[in-house]
Amino acid sequence: MKHITLIAEENYSPKAIALYKKLGGVYFNKKYLRAADILVVRLALNVTKKIIDSAPNLKVIATSTTGLNHIDVEYAKKKGIRVISLRGRTGFLKNIPSTAEETMALILALSRRLPWAFDYVKKGGWDSTAWSGHQLHGKTFGLLGFGRLGKIVARYARAFGMKIIACDPYVSKKIMERGGAKKVDIATLFKESDILSLHVLLTADVYNLVKEKHLKIMKPSAYLINTARAELVEKDALLKALKNKWIAGAAVDVLWDERPDGGHLKKDPLWRYAKTHENLIILPHIGGATVEAMHTTQDFIAELVLKHFKNA
């Protein structure tokens, strides 16, 4: 049986495209949605109930992500559609460090005030004393979540001479110690961290995990980093923390209610705050979006889709 694959992404891996062609026709125009029985996405398309209903032949939704909040997974399941993703693929993902690397880039950019110093130079300035930042050596680095990415980031932070503490109810003290981290409770994590980074997989159980009360007890000199999902932090809590100077700054790769076309930005108060303040960095969800990571994960997902249909 020939299958029709719609790839709703640009600049897709040539190897992955070749793999999908083994199953049948491959298309990139969304006008083929109705005919498609395989829909391949990453973050350029939110697979809503409406999208699913527009694809009556759909059998598989394939996404090269661990997060699944861009897909109505429950509705897909109800319709008998298989969602194939990177979630739980720990053996494969241990060699995909792009988001961990981005985390360290954000920490350095924020603590050394790099984006704003560069803006200053572009305007003709050259006073280095105006842009004093903070070194990482000797600081306490907190990790909320000590899974794959948490462990990688901890390794990077140790290279900078940082003290590592972590909170994760699913990881033992022994495993954390093996990874160079001290296990603490969530209150201690927020109180003691100079830099706190979120590495929790978003599920229904952890929406609003980080609440206003947690940010209130952070050091006023501390930074919050979020390369996971915005919905882990109670809506508007981060904005309050910045405005009230509960923390010194934040760097995020994610926002609430993200839309692929950026339509969410004008409604987002964090985006408006960042335009007039020099202590918040926002990136457009590029943590895993290195060329190497995207192609490698797209190829892996394509192989899983082929295996699915072979075993069906």
ZAZA-76217 format. One record per residue (C-alpha): residue number from 1; residue in one letter; x, y, z. Coordinates in Angstrom, 3 decimals, decimal comma. Layout:
N
<n = NUM&res = A&u = X&v = Y&w = Z> .
...
% end
This chain:
312
<n = 1&res = M&u = 0,000&v = 0,000&w = 0,000> .
<n = 2&res = K&u = 1,328&v = 3,432&w = -0,984> .
<n = 3&res = H&u = 1,243&v = 6,142&w = 1,653> .
<n = 4&res = I&u = 1,050&v = 9,913&w = 1,300> .
<n = 5&res = T&u = 3,358&v = 11,925&w = 3,545> .
<n = 6&res = L&u = 2,882&v = 15,642&w = 4,183> .
<n = 7&res = I&u = 5,966&v = 17,313&w = 5,658> .
<n = 8&res = A&u = 4,780&v = 20,580&w = 7,193> .
<n = 9&res = E&u = 8,314&v = 21,908&w = 7,719> .
<n = 10&res = E&u = 10,928&v = 23,697&w = 5,629> .
<n = 11&res = N&u = 14,574&v = 22,690&w = 5,056> .
<n = 12&res = Y&u = 13,887&v = 19,083&w = 5,997> .
<n = 13&res = S&u = 16,595&v = 16,431&w = 6,089> .
<n = 14&res = P&u = 17,210&v = 14,970&w = 2,597> .
<n = 15&res = K&u = 17,841&v = 11,551&w = 4,140> .
<n = 16&res = A&u = 14,511&v = 11,647&w = 5,999> .
<n = 17&res = I&u = 12,672&v = 12,707&w = 2,825> .
<n = 18&res = A&u = 14,244&v = 9,773&w = 0,987> .
<n = 19&res = L&u = 13,049&v = 7,429&w = 3,735> .
<n = 20&res = Y&u = 9,468&v = 8,733&w = 3,522> .
<n = 21&res = K&u = 9,584&v = 8,298&w = -0,272> .
<n = 22&res = K&u = 10,041&v = 4,578&w = 0,306> .
<n = 23&res = L&u = 6,475&v = 4,603&w = 1,623> .
<n = 24&res = G&u = 5,013&v = 6,584&w = -1,294> .
<n = 25&res = G&u = 4,492&v = 10,210&w = -2,286> .
<n = 26&res = V&u = 6,004&v = 13,039&w = -0,237> .
<n = 27&res = Y&u = 4,504&v = 16,545&w = -0,349> .
<n = 28&res = F&u = 5,241&v = 19,878&w = 1,336> .
<n = 29&res = N&u = 2,123&v = 21,879&w = 0,483> .
<n = 30&res = K&u = -0,615&v = 21,854&w = 3,125> .
<n = 31&res = K&u = -3,232&v = 21,430&w = 0,408> .
<n = 32&res = Y&u = -2,312&v = 17,703&w = 0,584> .
<n = 33&res = L&u = -3,438&v = 17,485&w = 4,211> .
<n = 34&res = R&u = -6,751&v = 15,881&w = 3,330> .
<n = 35&res = A&u = -5,056&v = 13,108&w = 1,370> .
<n = 36&res = A&u = -2,168&v = 12,529&w = 3,768> .
<n = 37&res = D&u = -2,018&v = 9,503&w = 6,038> .
<n = 38&res = I&u = 1,353&v = 10,599&w = 7,497> .
<n = 39&res = L&u = 1,794&v = 14,119&w = 8,855> .
<n = 40&res = V&u = 5,348&v = 15,175&w = 9,718> .
<n = 41&res = V&u = 5,745&v = 18,236&w = 11,940> .
<n = 42&res = R&u = 8,126&v = 19,850&w = 14,373> .
<n = 43&res = L&u = 6,952&v = 23,250&w = 15,598> .
<n = 44&res = A&u = 5,868&v = 24,983&w = 12,385> .
<n = 45&res = L&u = 2,340&v = 23,602&w = 12,688> .
<n = 46&res = N&u = 0,094&v = 23,233&w = 15,725> .
<n = 47&res = V&u = -1,789&v = 19,986&w = 15,175> .
<n = 48&res = T&u = -5,139&v = 20,955&w = 16,640> .
<n = 49&res = K&u = -8,464&v = 19,111&w = 16,599> .
<n = 50&res = K&u = -9,356&v = 21,189&w = 13,519> .
<n = 51&res = I&u = -6,208&v = 20,085&w = 11,684> .
<n = 52&res = I&u = -6,800&v = 16,450&w = 12,606> .
<n = 53&res = D&u = -10,401&v = 16,647&w = 11,404> .
<n = 54&res = S&u = -9,126&v = 18,109&w = 8,123> .
<n = 55&res = A&u = -7,102&v = 14,945&w = 7,529> .
<n = 56&res = P&u = -9,604&v = 12,050&w = 7,437> .
<n = 57&res = N&u = -6,972&v = 9,547&w = 6,210> .
<n = 58&res = L&u = -4,397&v = 10,355&w = 8,890> .
<n = 59&res = K&u = -2,767&v = 7,333&w = 10,524> .
<n = 60&res = V&u = 0,489&v = 8,779&w = 11,918> .
<n = 61&res = I&u = 1,662&v = 12,138&w = 13,249> .
<n = 62&res = A&u = 5,464&v = 12,190&w = 13,389> .
<n = 63&res = T&u = 7,334&v = 14,878&w = 15,313> .
<n = 64&res = S&u = 11,055&v = 15,176&w = 15,991> .
<n = 65&res = T&u = 10,458&v = 16,674&w = 19,459> .
<n = 66&res = T&u = 10,153&v = 15,439&w = 23,026> .
<n = 67&res = G&u = 7,558&v = 18,064&w = 23,932> .
<n = 68&res = L&u = 4,093&v = 17,370&w = 22,536> .
<n = 69&res = N&u = 2,087&v = 20,455&w = 23,469> .
<n = 70&res = H&u = 1,913&v = 21,445&w = 19,779> .
<n = 71&res = I&u = -0,209&v = 18,323&w = 19,137> .
<n = 72&res = D&u = -3,642&v = 17,458&w = 20,497> .
<n = 73&res = V&u = -2,410&v = 14,033&w = 21,542> .
<n = 74&res = E&u = -5,614&v = 12,990&w = 23,301> .
<n = 75&res = Y&u = -7,760&v = 13,760&w = 20,269> .
<n = 76&res = A&u = -5,306&v = 11,973&w = 17,971> .
<n = 77&res = K&u = -5,480&v = 8,926&w = 20,234> .
<n = 78&res = K&u = -9,283&v = 9,085&w = 20,208> .
<n = 79&res = K&u = -9,192&v = 9,071&w = 16,402> .
<n = 80&res = G&u = -6,828&v = 6,083&w = 16,352> .
<n = 81&res = I&u = -3,870&v = 8,111&w = 15,092> .
<n = 82&res = R&u = -0,415&v = 7,084&w = 16,275> .
<n = 83&res = V&u = 1,873&v = 9,901&w = 17,491> .
<n = 84&res = I&u = 5,541&v = 9,065&w = 16,952> .
<n = 85&res = S&u = 7,964&v = 11,357&w = 18,782> .
<n = 86&res = L&u = 11,300&v = 11,546&w = 20,577> .
<n = 87&res = R&u = 9,672&v = 11,270&w = 24,003> .
<n = 88&res = G&u = 11,263&v = 8,459&w = 25,981> .
<n = 89&res = R&u = 14,025&v = 7,849&w = 23,410> .
<n = 90&res = T&u = 16,751&v = 8,397&w = 26,009> .
<n = 91&res = G&u = 19,327&v = 6,103&w = 24,420> .
<n = 92&res = F&u = 19,169&v = 8,025&w = 21,148> .
<n = 93&res = L&u = 18,858&v = 11,473&w = 22,721> .
<n = 94&res = K&u = 21,930&v = 11,197&w = 24,934> .
<n = 95&res = N&u = 23,990&v = 12,259&w = 21,910> .
<n = 96&res = I&u = 21,777&v = 15,279&w = 21,095> .
<n = 97&res = P&u = 23,111&v = 18,101&w = 23,340> .
<n = 98&res = S&u = 21,860&v = 21,158&w = 21,409> .
<n = 99&res = T&u = 19,367&v = 22,380&w = 24,039> .
<n = 100&res = A&u = 21,945&v = 21,903&w = 26,802> .
<n = 101&res = E&u = 24,446&v = 23,937&w = 24,781> .
<n = 102&res = E&u = 21,850&v = 26,662&w = 24,280> .
<n = 103&res = T&u = 21,224&v = 26,712&w = 28,029> .
<n = 104&res = M&u = 24,865&v = 27,548&w = 28,685> .
<n = 105&res = A&u = 24,822&v = 30,151&w = 25,902> .
<n = 106&res = L&u = 21,860&v = 31,878&w = 27,548> .
<n = 107&res = I&u = 23,509&v = 31,774&w = 30,975> .
<n = 108&res = L&u = 26,659&v = 33,389&w = 29,608> .
<n = 109&res = A&u = 24,752&v = 35,953&w = 27,554> .
<n = 110&res = L&u = 22,629&v = 36,989&w = 30,524> .
<n = 111&res = S&u = 25,307&v = 36,972&w = 33,218> .
<n = 112&res = R&u = 27,792&v = 38,884&w = 31,029> .
<n = 113&res = R&u = 25,095&v = 41,170&w = 29,519> .
<n = 114&res = L&u = 26,294&v = 40,310&w = 26,017> .
<n = 115&res = P&u = 23,229&v = 41,245&w = 23,897> .
<n = 116&res = W&u = 23,058&v = 44,745&w = 25,344> .
<n = 117&res = A&u = 26,814&v = 45,293&w = 25,247> .
<n = 118&res = F&u = 26,724&v = 44,419&w = 21,549> .
<n = 119&res = D&u = 23,849&v = 46,863&w = 20,969> .
<n = 120&res = Y&u = 25,978&v = 49,508&w = 22,726> .
<n = 121&res = V&u = 28,950&v = 48,832&w = 20,439> .
<n = 122&res = K&u = 26,734&v = 49,020&w = 17,351> .
<n = 123&res = K&u = 25,816&v = 52,536&w = 18,466> .
<n = 124&res = G&u = 29,513&v = 53,463&w = 18,674> .
<n = 125&res = G&u = 30,199&v = 52,889&w = 22,380> .
<n = 126&res = W&u = 33,365&v = 51,352&w = 23,822> .
<n = 127&res = D&u = 33,249&v = 51,788&w = 27,617> .
<n = 128&res = S&u = 33,860&v = 48,335&w = 29,069> .
<n = 129&res = T&u = 33,190&v = 49,463&w = 32,639> .
<n = 130&res = A&u = 29,557&v = 50,144&w = 31,724> .
<n = 131&res = W&u = 28,974&v = 46,432&w = 31,024> .
<n = 132&res = S&u = 30,351&v = 44,598&w = 34,028> .
<n = 133&res = G&u = 28,680&v = 41,236&w = 34,372> .
<n = 134&res = H&u = 29,185&v = 38,270&w = 36,673> .
<n = 135&res = Q&u = 31,474&v = 35,263&w = 36,429> .
<n = 136&res = L&u = 30,092&v = 31,752&w = 36,812> .
<n = 137&res = H&u = 32,965&v = 30,317&w = 38,837> .
<n = 138&res = G&u = 31,950&v = 29,702&w = 42,439> .
<n = 139&res = K&u = 28,239&v = 30,330&w = 41,832> .
<n = 140&res = T&u = 25,508&v = 27,865&w = 42,824> .
<n = 141&res = F&u = 23,783&v = 26,404&w = 39,788> .
<n = 142&res = G&u = 20,347&v = 24,913&w = 40,392> .
<n = 143&res = L&u = 18,625&v = 22,396&w = 38,158> .
<n = 144&res = L&u = 14,900&v = 21,733&w = 38,317> .
<n = 145&res = G&u = 14,862&v = 18,347&w = 36,614> .
<n = 146&res = F&u = 17,842&v = 16,008&w = 36,458> .
<n = 147&res = G&u = 17,036&v = 13,884&w = 33,437> .
<n = 148&res = R&u = 19,011&v = 13,698&w = 30,204> .
<n = 149&res = L&u = 19,398&v = 17,446&w = 29,660> .
<n = 150&res = G&u = 19,832&v = 18,237&w = 33,341> .
<n = 151&res = K&u = 22,764&v = 15,828&w = 33,542> .
<n = 152&res = I&u = 24,427&v = 17,286&w = 30,435> .
<n = 153&res = V&u = 24,006&v = 20,875&w = 31,648> .
<n = 154&res = A&u = 25,388&v = 19,899&w = 35,061> .
<n = 155&res = R&u = 28,499&v = 18,559&w = 33,346> .
<n = 156&res = Y&u = 28,944&v = 21,804&w = 31,425> .
<n = 157&res = A&u = 28,389&v = 23,916&w = 34,567> .
<n = 158&res = R&u = 31,011&v = 21,933&w = 36,492> .
<n = 159&res = A&u = 33,555&v = 22,876&w = 33,837> .
<n = 160&res = F&u = 32,908&v = 26,513&w = 34,807> .
<n = 161&res = G&u = 33,634&v = 25,735&w = 38,463> .
<n = 162&res = M&u = 30,042&v = 25,978&w = 39,644> .
<n = 163&res = K&u = 28,475&v = 24,198&w = 42,619> .
<n = 164&res = I&u = 25,522&v = 22,073&w = 41,395> .
<n = 165&res = I&u = 22,284&v = 21,452&w = 43,275> .
<n = 166&res = A&u = 19,229&v = 19,748&w = 41,784> .
<n = 167&res = C&u = 15,630&v = 18,853&w = 42,506> .
<n = 168&res = D&u = 13,940&v = 15,905&w = 40,841> .
<n = 169&res = P&u = 11,611&v = 13,528&w = 42,713> .
<n = 170&res = Y&u = 12,287&v = 10,778&w = 40,173> .
<n = 171&res = V&u = 16,087&v = 10,786&w = 40,494> .
<n = 172&res = S&u = 17,864&v = 9,372&w = 43,528> .
<n = 173&res = K&u = 20,449&v = 11,149&w = 45,642> .
<n = 174&res = K&u = 23,014&v = 8,567&w = 44,522> .
<n = 175&res = I&u = 22,444&v = 9,223&w = 40,812> .
<n = 176&res = M&u = 22,623&v = 12,971&w = 41,368> .
<n = 177&res = E&u = 25,883&v = 12,617&w = 43,271> .
<n = 178&res = R&u = 27,235&v = 10,533&w = 40,404> .
<n = 179&res = G&u = 26,325&v = 13,442&w = 38,128> .
<n = 180&res = G&u = 28,086&v = 15,929&w = 40,375> .
<n = 181&res = A&u = 24,930&v = 17,403&w = 41,937> .
<n = 182&res = K&u = 23,574&v = 17,623&w = 45,470> .
<n = 183&res = K&u = 19,922&v = 16,603&w = 45,816> .
<n = 184&res = V&u = 17,739&v = 19,260&w = 47,477> .
<n = 185&res = D&u = 14,045&v = 20,003&w = 47,858> .
<n = 186&res = I&u = 12,332&v = 22,579&w = 45,657> .
<n = 187&res = A&u = 12,332&v = 25,342&w = 48,289> .
<n = 188&res = T&u = 16,077&v = 24,958&w = 48,884> .
<n = 189&res = L&u = 16,674&v = 24,933&w = 45,142> .
<n = 190&res = F&u = 14,985&v = 28,302&w = 44,657> .
<n = 191&res = K&u = 16,506&v = 29,858&w = 47,782> .
<n = 192&res = E&u = 20,111&v = 28,854&w = 47,149> .
<n = 193&res = S&u = 20,543&v = 29,014&w = 43,367> .
<n = 194&res = D&u = 22,425&v = 31,908&w = 41,786> .
<n = 195&res = I&u = 21,321&v = 30,563&w = 38,421> .
<n = 196&res = L&u = 18,337&v = 28,217&w = 38,151> .
<n = 197&res = S&u = 17,615&v = 26,274&w = 34,968> .
<n = 198&res = L&u = 14,451&v = 24,326&w = 34,130> .
<n = 199&res = H&u = 14,759&v = 20,897&w = 32,517> .
<n = 200&res = V&u = 11,365&v = 19,281&w = 33,143> .
<n = 201&res = L&u = 9,383&v = 17,476&w = 30,450> .
<n = 202&res = L&u = 6,005&v = 19,168&w = 30,111> .
<n = 203&res = T&u = 3,046&v = 16,952&w = 31,000> .
<n = 204&res = A&u = -0,375&v = 17,775&w = 32,407> .
<n = 205&res = D&u = 0,976&v = 17,097&w = 35,921> .
<n = 206&res = V&u = 3,607&v = 19,843&w = 35,820> .
<n = 207&res = Y&u = 1,766&v = 22,790&w = 34,275> .
<n = 208&res = N&u = 2,464&v = 25,795&w = 36,576> .
<n = 209&res = L&u = 5,045&v = 23,772&w = 38,501> .
<n = 210&res = V&u = 7,024&v = 26,943&w = 39,228> .
<n = 211&res = K&u = 4,753&v = 29,332&w = 41,064> .
<n = 212&res = E&u = 4,987&v = 32,949&w = 42,134> .
<n = 213&res = K&u = 5,864&v = 31,788&w = 45,665> .
<n = 214&res = H&u = 8,981&v = 30,031&w = 44,335> .
<n = 215&res = L&u = 10,256&v = 33,095&w = 42,488> .
<n = 216&res = K&u = 9,653&v = 35,288&w = 45,549> .
<n = 217&res = I&u = 12,185&v = 33,306&w = 47,609> .
<n = 218&res = M&u = 14,974&v = 33,485&w = 45,018> .
<n = 219&res = K&u = 18,009&v = 35,688&w = 45,594> .
<n = 220&res = P&u = 17,485&v = 39,185&w = 44,123> .
<n = 221&res = S&u = 20,768&v = 38,613&w = 42,281> .
<n = 222&res = A&u = 19,633&v = 35,294&w = 40,748> .
<n = 223&res = Y&u = 18,813&v = 34,415&w = 37,146> .
<n = 224&res = L&u = 16,132&v = 32,040&w = 35,829> .
<n = 225&res = I&u = 16,729&v = 30,078&w = 32,610> .
<n = 226&res = N&u = 13,952&v = 28,226&w = 30,769> .
<n = 227&res = T&u = 14,738&v = 26,186&w = 27,664> .
<n = 228&res = A&u = 12,018&v = 23,617&w = 28,453> .
<n = 229&res = R&u = 8,431&v = 24,891&w = 28,149> .
<n = 230&res = A&u = 6,886&v = 28,200&w = 29,246> .
<n = 231&res = E&u = 3,895&v = 26,438&w = 30,779> .
<n = 232&res = L&u = 6,129&v = 25,061&w = 33,533> .
<n = 233&res = V&u = 6,063&v = 28,562&w = 35,048> .
<n = 234&res = E&u = 2,802&v = 29,991&w = 36,332> .
<n = 235&res = K&u = 1,501&v = 32,513&w = 33,810> .
<n = 236&res = D&u = 2,659&v = 36,082&w = 34,523> .
<n = 237&res = A&u = 4,749&v = 34,936&w = 37,524> .
<n = 238&res = L&u = 8,045&v = 35,571&w = 35,709> .
<n = 239&res = L&u = 6,932&v = 39,045&w = 34,666> .
<n = 240&res = K&u = 6,059&v = 39,849&w = 38,302> .
<n = 241&res = A&u = 9,430&v = 38,553&w = 39,440> .
<n = 242&res = L&u = 11,250&v = 40,823&w = 36,995> .
<n = 243&res = K&u = 9,121&v = 43,905&w = 37,629> .
<n = 244&res = N&u = 9,334&v = 43,528&w = 41,411> .
<n = 245&res = K&u = 13,069&v = 42,722&w = 41,267> .
<n = 246&res = W&u = 12,621&v = 39,390&w = 43,034> .
<n = 247&res = I&u = 15,278&v = 38,165&w = 40,573> .
<n = 248&res = A&u = 17,974&v = 39,962&w = 38,575> .
<n = 249&res = G&u = 17,029&v = 38,597&w = 35,167> .
<n = 250&res = A&u = 15,851&v = 35,724&w = 33,012> .
<n = 251&res = A&u = 16,529&v = 34,071&w = 29,674> .
<n = 252&res = V&u = 13,859&v = 31,973&w = 27,980> .
<n = 253&res = D&u = 13,583&v = 30,035&w = 24,757> .
<n = 254&res = V&u = 9,845&v = 29,511&w = 25,162> .
<n = 255&res = L&u = 6,656&v = 31,525&w = 25,719> .
<n = 256&res = W&u = 3,079&v = 30,719&w = 26,697> .
<n = 257&res = D&u = 0,630&v = 30,018&w = 23,851> .
<n = 258&res = E&u = 3,311&v = 29,891&w = 21,167> .
<n = 259&res = R&u = 2,171&v = 30,126&w = 17,568> .
<n = 260&res = P&u = 4,404&v = 29,216&w = 14,624> .
<n = 261&res = D&u = 3,702&v = 32,568&w = 12,930> .
<n = 262&res = G&u = 4,697&v = 34,569&w = 16,013> .
<n = 263&res = G&u = 1,147&v = 35,821&w = 16,442> .
<n = 264&res = H&u = 1,381&v = 35,270&w = 20,194> .
<n = 265&res = L&u = 4,087&v = 37,902&w = 20,689> .
<n = 266&res = K&u = 1,974&v = 41,061&w = 20,614> .
<n = 267&res = K&u = -0,224&v = 39,645&w = 23,369> .
<n = 268&res = D&u = 2,701&v = 38,546&w = 25,517> .
<n = 269&res = P&u = 3,671&v = 40,970&w = 28,315> .
<n = 270&res = L&u = 7,133&v = 39,394&w = 28,619> .
<n = 271&res = W&u = 7,852&v = 40,304&w = 24,992> .
<n = 272&res = R&u = 6,793&v = 43,893&w = 25,648> .
<n = 273&res = Y&u = 8,913&v = 43,995&w = 28,818> .
<n = 274&res = A&u = 11,996&v = 42,727&w = 26,954> .
<n = 275&res = K&u = 11,781&v = 45,591&w = 24,452> .
<n = 276&res = T&u = 12,464&v = 48,161&w = 27,157> .
<n = 277&res = H&u = 14,586&v = 46,289&w = 29,716> .
<n = 278&res = E&u = 18,090&v = 44,861&w = 29,753> .
<n = 279&res = N&u = 17,592&v = 41,806&w = 31,944> .
<n = 280&res = L&u = 15,414&v = 39,511&w = 29,828> .
<n = 281&res = I&u = 16,440&v = 37,494&w = 26,773> .
<n = 282&res = I&u = 13,768&v = 35,765&w = 24,661> .
<n = 283&res = L&u = 14,648&v = 33,370&w = 21,823> .
<n = 284&res = P&u = 12,181&v = 31,818&w = 19,319> .
<n = 285&res = H&u = 12,260&v = 28,217&w = 20,612> .
<n = 286&res = I&u = 15,565&v = 27,300&w = 18,979> .
<n = 287&res = G&u = 16,972&v = 24,999&w = 21,672> .
<n = 288&res = G&u = 17,037&v = 21,877&w = 19,520> .
<n = 289&res = A&u = 17,210&v = 23,747&w = 16,228> .
<n = 290&res = T&u = 20,815&v = 23,202&w = 15,251> .
<n = 291&res = V&u = 21,339&v = 21,789&w = 11,773> .
<n = 292&res = E&u = 22,961&v = 18,675&w = 13,214> .
<n = 293&res = A&u = 20,276&v = 17,992&w = 15,814> .
<n = 294&res = M&u = 17,375&v = 18,636&w = 13,462> .
<n = 295&res = H&u = 18,648&v = 16,395&w = 10,686> .
<n = 296&res = T&u = 19,687&v = 13,606&w = 13,043> .
<n = 297&res = T&u = 16,324&v = 13,606&w = 14,846> .
<n = 298&res = Q&u = 14,324&v = 13,913&w = 11,611> .
<n = 299&res = D&u = 16,152&v = 10,890&w = 10,204> .
<n = 300&res = F&u = 15,510&v = 8,918&w = 13,390> .
<n = 301&res = I&u = 11,782&v = 9,722&w = 13,375> .
<n = 302&res = A&u = 11,515&v = 8,761&w = 9,686> .
<n = 303&res = E&u = 13,071&v = 5,388&w = 10,503> .
<n = 304&res = L&u = 10,540&v = 4,895&w = 13,312> .
<n = 305&res = V&u = 7,673&v = 5,678&w = 10,916> .
<n = 306&res = L&u = 8,991&v = 3,126&w = 8,402> .
<n = 307&res = K&u = 9,265&v = 0,546&w = 11,169> .
<n = 308&res = H&u = 5,702&v = 1,312&w = 12,283> .
<n = 309&res = F&u = 4,238&v = 0,609&w = 8,863> .
<n = 310&res = K&u = 6,439&v = -2,426&w = 8,361> .
<n = 311&res = N&u = 5,127&v = -3,937&w = 11,583> .
<n = 312&res = A&u = 1,506&v = -2,806&w = 11,090> .
% end
